[in-house]
Amino acid sequence: MREQQAIIVPKISSFPGHEARARAIVRWLVQQDIVAERQTTCGRTFNKMAYGIAPGARQVVEQPQLLPFGQPVNGLEIVYKRCIFTPLHDFLEEAGCPQCRKEVGVELFDRLEEWMPGHTDTFVCPLCGHEDDINGFLFLQPCGFSNLGFIFNNWAEAVFKPSFLDEFAERLGYPASLVRVDL
């Protein structure tokens, strides 16, 4: 089985109080027995520390038999810095303006050099002048741009239930994108 990630990203560039909200989300996931309370070396990045998969994870996915129980990389990692979350392979870099509905992907993705260091959270449509958080633009493939991201290592194949994603977004207080990354 190929390594993959399911990444839940709030649709806001600069999430206010992002570390506190992440801690609240982890407490909820622990209470639901979806992830373990303590971090272990079941992650992929940074120092490999992550919240390991727990038995309750079976309740929030469509195909629980595909969850990574027994795999060395199976945990939830949290990104607390501004990051671009996109598929690694075959990402089309196409985006549209929600106002005029015209293609603005080239200009938008060129502008990420200003977005990434935090010089701006917004993008202005070069065609109609509509300005919004970069996450407010329309993308052909799920992606996210935020200072907060929840990376579920090797959970993507199991497919999160819509009800879980809805509750996750509700607890975040913002709509969220689900980005699948095949490694």
Secondary structure, DSSP 8 states (H G I E B T S, - for coil): ---EEEEEEES-SS-TTHHHHHHHHHHHHHHTTSEEEEEES--SSTTS-EEEE-GGGGGGBS-GGGS-TT-S---EEEE-S-EEE--SSS----EE-TTT--B-HHHHHHTHHHHTTTS-SEEE-TTT--EEEGGGSEESS--EEES-EEEEET-GGG-B-HHHHHHHHHHHTS-EEEEEEE-
